[in-house]
Amino acid sequence: MTDLRPRRTGLRALPAALGRGRDRVTGVFQHRYPTVAVTGMTGVGKTELVDHLSGRPRPGGVPESGSAVMERRVRRDPRLRGFRFRVVPGENAATRLGALDDVFHDNPVDGVLHVVANGYATGRRPAGTTGNVEAAREDQVRRELEDWTVTAHRIASMAVRRSHPIWLIVVVNKVDLYPDDVDEVVRSYSPGSGTPFGERLDELRALAGGARLSVDVLPACSHLDEGSSVTRKQRDRYLAALEARMAQLAGHV
C-alpha cells in the first residue's frame, strides 16, 4: 500500500532533523562522560576523593567544613572520555535532600560512588560551621548506616525506573587509618556479609533487581597524614583500581 502522507522537506524538516541530531550528540556525550553521584555522610572524604579522581587534588586538602551545596567535577582523559561527578552534600539539610532528588530523580545518574569510612568520618560542626569536633566512632558508624538507608532507597527507586542497568561502588575510604584490617572491613561492607550495612545492601539488590544494579566494594584513601603507614604509591594504587573499575562499568575499556 502506498504511503500518501506528505513528507516534510526543506525548512519543515529542519526541526525534526535537529532533534535527531541533538539526541545523537547527547547519547555520545552521555557514553563518553557518564554522570556519577558521590554520596555518603559528612566527613567521610567525598570531596577530597573526587578531587583526586578528577586529577585536581588540593595541595592543602579540603576545608574543615562540609559543603552545603552540590559540588561538580569533571574528569577527562586523553581519549576524550571521563566522568561528570555530582558530590551530594553530607549535611542533613534541605540542600542535601534537593541534591538527592536531582541525582536520583530529576537528572538520574549512570553510576553511584557511595563513600563510607568504617566509623572514621571526621566530626563536623552543624550547618557547615568551620572546625571539626570529636565524635565517638560508634556514633559515626550508626550515622553512616542511617545515611546509607536513605540513599539506598533513592538508588532502588531510580534503578527500577531506568531502562538500562546502573552501577554502584561502595568506596571504603580512609583505609590509611586501619591499614591492618582493610580486607576485613571491605568484607563487612559487602553483600552477604551479614552486617547491618551488608543486610541493607542485600535489600537494595533485591528491590532493584540483580540485572538492573551491579555492586562493587573497593578500598580507597586520598588524604594522607604525615607519618601514615600507607605510602603515596599505595594510595595511588587504590585510586587506580577504583578508576579502572569505573572505566569498565562505563564501557570505556
BELWOVEN-V475178 format. One record per residue. N is the residue number from 0. RES is the residue in one letter. PSI is psi in whole degrees, 0 to 359 (999 if undefined). OMEGA is omega in degrees with one decimal (NA if undefined). BURIAL is + if it has 24 or more other C-alpha atoms within 12 Angstrom, else -. Layout:
<<N:RES:PSI:OMEGA:BURIAL> <N:RES:PSI:OMEGA:BURIAL>>
This chain:
<<0:M:133:-177.0:-> <1:T:134:177.6:-> <2:D:112:-175.8:-> <3:L:1:-178.8:-> <4:R:137:-178.9:-> <5:P:138:177.9:-> <6:R:143:177.6:-> <7:R:132:178.0:-> <8:T:162:175.2:-> <9:G:224:-176.0:-> <10:L:332:-179.3:-> <11:R:333:-179.8:-> <12:A:348:-173.6:-> <13:L:313:-178.8:-> <14:P:317:179.8:-> <15:A:319:179.2:-> <16:A:318:178.2:-> <17:L:321:179.0:-> <18:G:316:178.2:-> <19:R:322:178.3:-> <20:G:317:178.3:-> <21:R:319:179.9:-> <22:D:318:179.8:-> <23:R:316:179.6:-> <24:V:316:179.1:-> <25:T:318:179.8:-> <26:G:317:178.5:-> <27:V:315:-179.4:-> <28:F:319:-179.6:-> <29:Q:322:179.8:+> <30:H:319:-177.9:+> <31:R:328:-178.1:+> <32:Y:70:178.3:+> <33:P:152:-179.2:+> <34:T:136:-176.7:+> <35:V:123:173.2:+> <36:A:136:176.8:+> <37:V:111:-173.2:+> <38:T:169:-179.7:+> <39:G:159:-177.9:+> <40:M:164:-179.9:+> <41:T:142:175.8:+> <42:G:1:-179.3:+> <43:V:352:175.9:+> <44:G:29:-178.3:+> <45:K:309:-174.0:+> <46:T:314:-178.8:+> <47:E:324:176.3:+> <48:L:313:-179.0:+> <49:V:326:175.0:+> <50:D:318:178.4:+> <51:H:318:-179.0:+> <52:L:329:179.5:+> <53:S:2:176.2:+> <54:G:18:-178.6:-> <55:R:61:177.6:-> <56:P:143:179.6:-> <57:R:132:-176.9:-> <58:P:321:-177.5:-> <59:G:11:-176.5:-> <60:G:188:-177.6:-> <61:V:162:178.1:+> <62:P:158:-178.0:-> <63:E:335:179.8:+> <64:S:143:178.8:+> <65:G:152:-179.9:+> <66:S:142:178.8:+> <67:A:358:-179.2:+> <68:V:163:178.5:+> <69:M:128:179.0:+> <70:E:148:-177.6:+> <71:R:134:176.7:+> <72:R:155:176.2:+> <73:V:133:172.7:+> <74:R:131:177.8:+> <75:R:142:173.9:-> <76:D:172:-176.1:-> <77:P:341:-179.5:-> <78:R:17:179.9:-> <79:L:44:172.4:-> <80:R:161:179.2:+> <81:G:207:-177.3:+> <82:F:149:171.7:+> <83:R:111:-177.1:+> <84:F:140:173.8:+> <85:R:104:-175.6:+> <86:V:110:-176.3:+> <87:V:132:178.5:+> <88:P:143:-180.0:+> <89:G:343:-179.2:+> <90:E:141:178.3:+> <91:N:75:-176.3:+> <92:A:175:-177.9:-> <93:A:325:179.7:-> <94:T:324:178.7:-> <95:R:314:179.7:+> <96:L:321:177.1:+> <97:G:321:178.9:-> <98:A:321:176.6:+> <99:L:318:176.7:+> <100:D:320:-177.4:+> <101:D:310:-172.6:+> <102:V:338:-177.1:+> <103:F:351:-179.2:+> <104:H:299:-173.4:+> <105:D:314:179.7:-> <106:N:72:-171.5:-> <107:P:139:-174.8:+> <108:V:171:179.3:+> <109:D:333:-179.0:+> <110:G:167:-177.7:+> <111:V:131:165.4:+> <112:L:110:176.5:+> <113:H:118:-171.3:+> <114:V:129:175.7:+> <115:V:170:-174.5:+> <116:A:21:175.7:+> <117:N:34:178.8:+> <118:G:3:-178.2:+> <119:Y:23:175.4:+> <120:A:139:178.4:+> <121:T:128:177.6:+> <122:G:132:-177.7:+> <123:R:148:175.0:+> <124:R:155:-176.8:-> <125:P:153:174.3:-> <126:A:27:175.4:-> <127:G:17:178.7:+> <128:T:138:-177.4:-> <129:T:140:177.0:-> <130:G:148:178.4:-> <131:N:161:178.2:-> <132:V:156:175.8:-> <133:E:138:179.2:-> <134:A:131:179.5:-> <135:A:138:-176.9:-> <136:R:323:179.4:-> <137:E:320:178.2:-> <138:D:322:179.7:-> <139:Q:323:176.2:+> <140:V:318:179.6:+> <141:R:315:179.4:-> <142:R:323:178.1:+> <143:E:319:179.7:+> <144:L:320:177.1:+> <145:E:317:179.0:-> <146:D:317:-179.4:+> <147:W:323:-179.9:+> <148:T:316:178.6:+> <149:V:313:-177.2:+> <150:T:321:-177.9:+> <151:A:321:177.5:+> <152:H:320:178.9:+> <153:R:319:179.9:+> <154:I:316:-179.6:+> <155:A:317:179.9:+> <156:S:319:179.3:+> <157:M:318:-174.9:+> <158:A:321:-177.8:+> <159:V:343:178.4:+> <160:R:337:-173.7:-> <161:R:148:177.9:+> <162:S:350:178.5:-> <163:H:158:-176.8:-> <164:P:156:173.2:+> <165:I:168:-178.7:+> <166:W:153:179.8:+> <167:L:130:169.8:+> <168:I:120:171.8:+> <169:V:114:-177.1:+> <170:V:110:178.7:+> <171:V:97:-169.3:+> <172:N:171:177.0:+> <173:K:37:-178.4:+> <174:V:346:176.1:+> <175:D:343:-179.4:+> <176:L:350:177.4:+> <177:Y:58:-171.5:+> <178:P:334:-177.9:+> <179:D:350:-175.2:-> <180:D:17:-171.9:-> <181:V:310:-177.1:+> <182:D:317:-179.7:-> <183:E:319:-179.3:-> <184:V:317:178.1:+> <185:V:318:177.6:+> <186:R:324:-177.9:+> <187:S:339:177.9:+> <188:Y:8:-173.5:+> <189:S:157:174.6:+> <190:P:143:177.5:+> <191:G:7:-177.1:-> <192:S:338:-178.0:-> <193:G:359:176.5:-> <194:T:164:177.0:-> <195:P:318:178.9:-> <196:F:315:180.0:+> <197:G:322:179.0:+> <198:E:320:177.7:-> <199:R:329:175.6:+> <200:L:321:175.4:+> <201:D:320:178.3:+> <202:E:319:178.4:-> <203:L:314:-179.8:+> <204:R:323:178.8:+> <205:A:320:-179.7:-> <206:L:317:-175.8:-> <207:A:330:-175.1:+> <208:G:131:-176.2:+> <209:G:329:-178.8:-> <210:A:342:-177.2:-> <211:R:345:-173.9:+> <212:L:120:172.4:+> <213:S:146:-175.6:+> <214:V:130:172.7:+> <215:D:155:175.6:+> <216:V:119:-174.9:+> <217:L:144:176.5:+> <218:P:157:178.1:+> <219:A:163:167.2:+> <220:C:155:179.6:+> <221:S:305:179.4:+> <222:H:133:177.3:+> <223:L:121:175.2:+> <224:D:157:177.8:-> <225:E:132:-178.9:-> <226:G:9:-179.7:-> <227:S:144:178.5:-> <228:S:348:174.6:-> <229:V:125:-178.9:+> <230:T:166:176.9:-> <231:R:323:179.2:-> <232:K:317:177.1:-> <233:Q:317:177.9:-> <234:R:316:-179.2:+> <235:D:328:177.1:+> <236:R:319:176.2:-> <237:Y:312:-178.3:+> <238:L:322:179.4:+> <239:A:321:178.5:-> <240:A:321:177.7:-> <241:L:314:178.9:+> <242:E:319:-179.2:+> <243:A:319:179.6:-> <244:R:321:176.4:+> <245:M:318:179.5:+> <246:A:320:177.1:+> <247:Q:313:-178.2:-> <248:L:329:179.8:+> <249:A:355:-179.1:+> <250:G:22:-179.4:-> <251:H:344:179.8:-> <252:V:999:NA:->>
